[in-house]
Amino acid sequence: MPESNPTNAQTLVIDTDEFSFETLGQENGYATIIKFKLENPRVTPGDVLLILTGSDICFHGMISNVEDGYATASDPRGSLLPAQVH
């Protein structure tokens, strides 16, 4: 039987007022795939990105790529983050 290596995903929570991103994919004017500068070196692919406007969730997605100080995340179903470069 293969050995199991449990992993613990973490959640990165950011307020929209403090968040800059580039839209890589969008649907109906909302960003579904974004690229952003990653300030926390402990964040890895598989972690969750949660972007809040006040107490409302506007983006909830999985981080899929971390490279050269930037990360990519996607929220294909429920993003309310306006598609634009911030």
C-alpha positions in Angstrom: 0.0 0.0 0.0 1.4 3.4 -0.9 2.4 5.7 1.9 0.0 8.6 2.6 1.4 12.1 2.8 -1.3 14.3 4.2 -1.1 18.0 3.2 -2.8 20.9 4.8 -4.1 23.6 2.5 -4.2 27.1 3.9 -6.4 30.0 3.0 -5.1 33.4 2.0 -7.6 36.1 2.8 -7.2 39.6 1.2 -9.5 42.6 1.2 -10.2 44.1 -2.2 -8.9 47.5 -1.1 -5.5 45.9 -0.6 -5.5 43.7 -3.7 -4.0 44.2 -7.1 -4.4 41.6 -9.9 -4.4 41.0 -13.6 -7.4 39.3 -15.2 -6.4 36.3 -17.2 -9.9 34.9 -17.8 -13.4 36.4 -17.3 -17.1 35.6 -17.7 -19.9 38.2 -17.8 -17.5 40.9 -16.7 -16.2 39.1 -13.7 -12.7 37.7 -13.3 -12.6 33.9 -13.2 -8.8 33.5 -13.5 -6.4 36.0 -12.0 -2.7 36.6 -11.6 -1.4 38.5 -8.5 1.8 39.3 -6.7 2.4 36.9 -3.9 3.8 38.4 -0.7 3.7 35.3 1.4 6.3 32.7 0.5 4.5 29.9 2.4 1.6 30.0 0.0 1.7 27.0 -2.5 -0.4 25.6 -5.3 -3.5 24.0 -3.8 -4.0 26.7 -1.2 -7.2 28.8 -1.3 -7.5 32.5 -2.2 -10.4 34.3 -0.6 -11.0 38.0 -1.6 -13.4 40.0 0.5 -15.3 43.2 0.0 -16.1 44.0 3.6 -17.6 40.8 4.9 -18.8 39.7 1.4 -16.8 37.1 -0.6 -16.2 38.3 -4.1 -13.6 35.7 -5.2 -13.1 32.2 -3.8 -10.7 30.0 -5.7 -7.8 27.7 -5.7 -4.2 28.8 -6.3 -3.0 26.7 -9.2 0.5 28.1 -9.9 3.2 30.0 -8.0 6.1 31.3 -10.1 8.6 34.2 -9.9 6.8 35.9 -7.1 3.3 35.7 -8.7 0.4 33.3 -8.3 -2.5 32.3 -10.4 -5.9 31.5 -9.0 -9.3 30.6 -10.5 -12.9 30.9 -9.4 -14.9 29.6 -12.4 -18.3 29.5 -10.7 -19.0 32.4 -8.4 -16.6 35.2 -8.9 -18.0 38.7 -8.3 -14.5 40.3 -8.8 -14.7 42.8 -11.7 -12.6 41.8 -14.6 -9.9 44.4 -15.0 -6.3 45.2 -14.0 -6.2 46.8 -10.6 
